[in-house]
Amino acid sequence: MNQIRSVQRLLMIQFFLPIILSLLMVVLFETGALVSGAWAGSGQKEFVCLVVMELLTICCIPLSLRLFKYKKVAEALKGDDAQALCALQRWGSVRLDVLGVLLVVNVLFYYLFVHAAFCYMAVIVFLSLFFIYPSLDRCVTETKGDEKV
């Protein structure tokens, strides 16, 4: 049980770190410590960044939410205890990091371009993070499957 708690703590750090970084960026940009709108005039750069981030956000949210349903990942999570914990740490980190990076980059681009679409995508990613919140019960359930906990 201590091993799963350590994996859960690591996943909790990976859950909260992008949120804290995003809040820190908001504070720095809103107080004027960092200049917002630095890239606001560059139309082509803004278009490319917007299209790339929209596609990444649209593709990565369902991928992250359903990652543990894919056969290879599900089998790794249902292995023996050591293998399941290793898989939980690896694949849990992957899905948290994918959404975390999307959140931080969308917040950063919102302040660099001052374009509302980045803000909307950041809010969507932020809300999506709570569907994969790594509580201890969830970690146990994802490694044990249908067995009684």
C-alpha positions in Angstrom: 0.0 0.0 0.0 2.9 2.3 0.6 4.1 1.9 -2.9 0.8 2.9 -4.4 0.7 5.9 -2.1 4.1 7.0 -3.4 2.9 6.6 -7.0 -0.3 8.5 -6.1 1.7 11.4 -4.5 3.9 11.6 -7.7 0.7 11.8 -9.8 -0.8 14.4 -7.5 2.4 16.6 -8.0 2.0 16.2 -11.7 -1.7 17.1 -11.4 -1.2 20.3 -9.4 2.1 21.5 -11.0 0.6 22.8 -14.3 -2.3 24.4 -12.4 0.2 26.2 -10.1 2.4 27.2 -13.1 -0.7 28.5 -15.0 -1.8 30.5 -11.9 1.7 31.9 -11.5 1.6 33.0 -15.2 -1.8 34.7 -14.7 -0.5 36.6 -11.7 2.7 37.7 -13.5 0.9 38.8 -16.6 -2.0 40.5 -14.8 0.4 42.4 -12.5 2.5 43.7 -15.4 5.6 41.8 -14.4 5.5 40.2 -17.8 4.3 42.0 -20.9 1.0 40.6 -22.3 0.3 40.9 -26.0 3.9 40.7 -27.0 3.0 38.7 -30.1 -0.4 40.3 -30.7 0.5 41.9 -34.1 1.9 38.8 -35.8 -1.0 37.4 -37.7 0.6 34.4 -39.4 2.3 33.3 -36.1 -1.0 33.7 -34.3 -2.9 31.7 -36.9 -0.4 28.8 -36.9 -0.3 28.6 -33.1 -4.0 28.8 -32.9 -4.6 26.0 -35.4 -1.9 23.8 -33.9 -3.2 24.3 -30.4 -6.9 23.7 -31.4 -5.9 20.4 -33.1 -3.8 19.3 -30.2 -6.5 20.2 -27.7 -9.2 18.4 -29.7 -7.1 15.3 -30.2 -5.3 15.1 -26.8 -8.3 15.5 -24.4 -10.1 12.3 -25.6 -6.8 10.5 -25.8 -5.9 11.4 -22.2 -9.4 10.6 -20.9 -9.5 7.2 -22.6 -5.9 6.2 -22.3 -6.5 3.5 -19.7 -9.1 1.9 -21.9 -6.6 1.0 -24.6 -5.8 -2.7 -24.7 -2.0 -2.4 -24.2 -2.4 0.1 -21.3 -5.2 -1.9 -19.7 -3.2 -5.1 -19.8 -0.2 -3.4 -18.2 -2.4 -2.1 -15.4 -3.8 -5.5 -14.7 -0.5 -7.3 -14.3 1.2 -8.3 -11.1 1.5 -5.6 -8.4 5.0 -4.3 -9.3 4.2 -4.2 -13.0 0.8 -2.5 -12.4 2.4 0.2 -10.2 5.0 0.9 -12.8 2.4 1.0 -15.5 0.2 3.3 -13.4 3.1 5.7 -12.8 4.1 5.7 -16.5 0.7 5.9 -18.1 -0.8 8.1 -15.4 2.1 10.5 -15.9 1.7 10.5 -19.6 -2.0 11.5 -19.5 -1.5 14.1 -16.8 1.5 15.6 -18.6 -0.3 15.8 -21.9 -3.1 17.8 -20.4 -0.8 19.8 -18.2 1.4 20.9 -21.1 -1.7 21.8 -23.1 -2.9 23.9 -20.1 0.3 25.8 -19.6 0.9 26.5 -23.3 -2.7 27.6 -23.9 -2.4 30.1 -20.9 0.9 31.3 -22.2 -0.4 31.8 -25.7 -3.5 33.6 -24.4 -1.3 36.2 -22.8 1.2 36.4 -25.6 -1.4 36.8 -28.4 -4.4 38.1 -26.2 -6.7 35.9 -28.2 -9.7 34.5 -26.4 -9.6 31.1 -28.1 -6.5 30.2 -26.2 -8.3 31.1 -22.9 -11.3 29.0 -23.8 -9.1 26.0 -24.7 -7.2 26.4 -21.4 -10.5 26.4 -19.4 -11.6 23.2 -21.3 -8.3 21.5 -20.5 -8.4 22.7 -16.9 -11.9 21.1 -16.5 -10.8 18.0 -18.3 -8.0 17.5 -15.7 -10.5 16.9 -13.0 -11.8 13.8 -14.9 -8.4 12.2 -14.3 -7.8 13.4 -10.8 -5.4 10.8 -9.3 -7.0 10.1 -5.9 -5.8 7.0 -3.9 -9.1 5.2 -4.6 -8.8 5.8 -8.3 -5.2 4.5 -8.3 -6.2 1.4 -6.5 -9.2 0.8 -8.8 -7.2 1.4 -12.0 -4.7 -1.2 -10.9 -7.1 -3.8 -9.5 -9.8 -3.5 -12.1 -13.0 -5.4 -11.3 -11.7 -7.0 -8.1 -13.1 -5.8 -4.8 -10.9 -3.2 -3.2 
